[in-house]
Amino acid sequence: MDSPSSHRPFPQGSEGGALRTLFATLKDAGVRFAVLRNYDDLPHSCGGSDLDILISPTDSHLVKPAISQAIHSAGGALIGVADSVGFFKATAIGRAAEEPRVWWGLCLDVNVGLRFRGLPLANDSL
């Protein structure tokens, strides 16, 4: 992923701004995470796809509050969260500050550890 300082600034209320805020908030909260795929356009855009991330199970209690804080700080709102064993999906929308008719949206697929059908594939020491 490119350094945010190597590109143009991210306006408040843009998809890139929301992504940058999300990554910074996760880092500041001490959440260990990795983007699993579709990372070519990050941190500017998810490229029309969802954002799949893997987090350490030991950090799972930090993730939802950090995501909620990041979305709110980016001028958006969570519109849905769906949970299952070892996985949750969070969907958010926001409106561009400079262009009230322009909206952004993010769908975050968060994998808590490496699991298949709820069973761990690796130990929890990611």
Kinemage of the C-alpha trace (Angstrom):
@kinemage 1
@onewidth
@group {chain A} dominant
@subgroup {mainchain}
@vectorlist {calphas} color= white
{ca met a 1} P 0.000 0.000 0.000
{ca asp a 2} L 1.339 3.427 -0.904
{ca ser a 3} L 2.132 5.932 1.774
{ca pro a 4} L -0.715 8.452 2.121
{ca ser a 5} L 1.824 11.282 1.942
{ca ser a 6} L 2.911 10.172 -1.540
{ca his a 7} L -0.447 11.139 -3.073
{ca arg a 8} L -2.857 14.025 -3.084
{ca pro a 9} L -4.648 14.811 0.187
{ca phe a 10} L -7.829 12.904 0.996
{ca pro a 11} L -10.839 15.186 1.285
{ca gln a 12} L -13.129 14.697 4.269
{ca gly a 13} L -16.055 12.565 3.196
{ca ser a 14} L -14.315 10.702 0.371
{ca glu a 15} L -13.850 6.941 0.108
{ca gly a 16} L -10.088 7.472 0.275
{ca gly a 17} L -10.478 9.645 3.343
{ca ala a 18} L -12.619 6.993 5.030
{ca leu a 19} L -10.083 4.264 4.220
{ca arg a 20} L -7.157 6.322 5.446
{ca thr a 21} L -9.045 7.106 8.660
{ca leu a 22} L -9.929 3.421 9.095
{ca phe a 23} L -6.332 2.222 8.723
{ca ala a 24} L -4.997 4.945 11.033
{ca thr a 25} L -7.647 4.207 13.671
{ca leu a 26} L -6.959 0.456 13.589
{ca lys a 27} L -3.244 1.138 13.939
{ca asp a 28} L -3.754 3.641 16.780
{ca ala a 29} L -5.996 1.119 18.599
{ca gly a 30} L -3.228 -1.482 18.384
{ca val a 31} L -5.178 -3.819 16.110
{ca arg a 32} L -2.947 -6.177 14.154
{ca phe a 33} L -4.466 -6.570 10.699
{ca ala a 34} L -3.698 -7.446 7.100
{ca val a 35} L -5.594 -6.664 3.909
{ca leu a 36} L -6.313 -9.994 2.212
{ca arg a 37} L -7.016 -8.979 -1.396
{ca asn a 38} L -8.044 -6.113 -3.696
{ca tyr a 39} L -5.363 -3.838 -2.270
{ca asp a 40} L -4.116 -2.319 -5.559
{ca asp a 41} L -6.152 0.911 -5.260
{ca leu a 42} L -5.706 1.352 -1.504
{ca pro a 43} L -5.779 3.721 0.274
{ca his a 44} L -7.637 5.721 -2.380
{ca ser a 45} L -10.394 3.240 -3.119
{ca cys a 46} L -11.547 -0.348 -2.665
{ca gly a 47} L -11.871 -0.483 -6.440
{ca gly a 48} L -15.605 -1.198 -6.353
{ca ser a 49} L -15.169 -4.221 -4.083
{ca asp a 50} L -15.388 -4.927 -0.391
{ca leu a 51} L -12.377 -4.680 1.906
{ca asp a 52} L -11.318 -8.064 3.266
{ca ile a 53} L -9.122 -7.847 6.331
{ca leu a 54} L -7.674 -10.408 8.713
{ca ile a 55} L -7.233 -9.514 12.365
{ca ser a 56} L -5.616 -11.295 15.252
{ca pro a 57} L -8.169 -12.994 17.522
{ca thr a 58} L -6.469 -11.414 20.539
{ca asp a 59} L -7.396 -7.980 19.121
{ca ser a 60} L -11.027 -8.859 18.341
{ca his a 61} L -12.430 -6.774 21.227
{ca leu a 62} L -10.757 -3.653 19.762
{ca val a 63} L -11.985 -3.933 16.188
{ca lys a 64} L -15.678 -2.969 16.257
{ca pro a 65} L -15.144 0.131 18.411
{ca ala a 66} L -12.245 1.186 16.151
{ca ile a 67} L -14.307 0.684 12.983
{ca ser a 68} L -17.225 2.614 14.462
{ca gln a 69} L -14.930 5.464 15.517
{ca ala a 70} L -13.218 5.573 12.103
{ca ile a 71} L -16.484 5.653 10.145
{ca his a 72} L -17.877 8.399 12.388
{ca ser a 73} L -14.613 10.398 12.121
{ca ala a 74} L -14.788 10.100 8.323
{ca gly a 75} L -18.263 11.638 8.313
{ca gly a 76} L -20.102 8.373 7.745
{ca ala a 77} L -22.437 6.028 9.578
{ca leu a 78} L -22.554 2.275 10.063
{ca ile a 79} L -25.750 1.007 8.499
{ca gly a 80} L -25.312 -2.666 9.302
{ca val a 81} L -23.174 -5.242 11.063
{ca ala a 82} L -23.610 -9.000 10.624
{ca asp a 83} L -21.765 -11.458 12.856
{ca ser a 84} L -20.873 -15.113 12.564
{ca val a 85} L -18.194 -17.305 14.113
{ca gly a 86} L -14.797 -15.818 13.305
{ca phe a 87} L -16.196 -13.255 10.859
{ca phe a 88} L -18.240 -10.099 10.693
{ca lys a 89} L -19.347 -7.707 7.987
{ca ala a 90} L -19.760 -3.977 8.531
{ca thr a 91} L -21.391 -1.701 5.974
{ca ala a 92} L -21.039 2.081 6.074
{ca ile a 93} L -22.058 5.088 4.004
{ca gly a 94} L -21.110 8.727 4.074
{ca arg a 95} L -21.574 11.917 2.113
{ca ala a 96} L -18.753 13.953 0.610
{ca ala a 97} L -18.318 17.217 2.518
{ca glu a 98} L -17.591 19.257 -0.637
{ca glu a 99} L -20.229 17.602 -2.830
{ca pro a 100} L -23.476 16.935 -0.919
{ca arg a 101} L -24.811 14.825 -3.800
{ca val a 102} L -21.753 12.535 -3.791
{ca trp a 103} L -21.835 9.548 -1.464
{ca trp a 104} L -19.259 6.925 -0.553
{ca gly a 105} L -19.764 3.444 0.817
{ca leu a 106} L -17.620 0.733 2.326
{ca cys a 107} L -18.275 -2.918 2.989
{ca leu a 108} L -15.752 -4.400 5.407
{ca asp a 109} L -15.359 -8.168 5.683
{ca val a 110} L -13.417 -8.828 8.877
{ca asn a 111} L -11.934 -12.275 9.415
{ca val a 112} L -11.021 -12.912 13.058
{ca gly a 113} L -8.099 -15.315 12.750
{ca leu a 114} L -7.817 -17.980 10.094
{ca arg a 115} L -10.971 -20.088 10.187
{ca phe a 116} L -12.959 -22.310 7.873
{ca arg a 117} L -16.614 -22.905 8.767
{ca gly a 118} L -15.912 -21.643 12.255
{ca leu a 119} L -12.940 -23.934 12.895
{ca pro a 120} L -9.449 -22.467 13.351
{ca leu a 121} L -6.950 -23.260 10.605
{ca ala a 122} L -3.968 -21.926 12.520
{ca asn a 123} L -3.173 -21.058 16.102
{ca asp a 124} L -4.295 -17.686 17.392
{ca ser a 125} L -0.824 -16.164 17.654
{ca leu a 126} L -0.999 -14.101 14.450
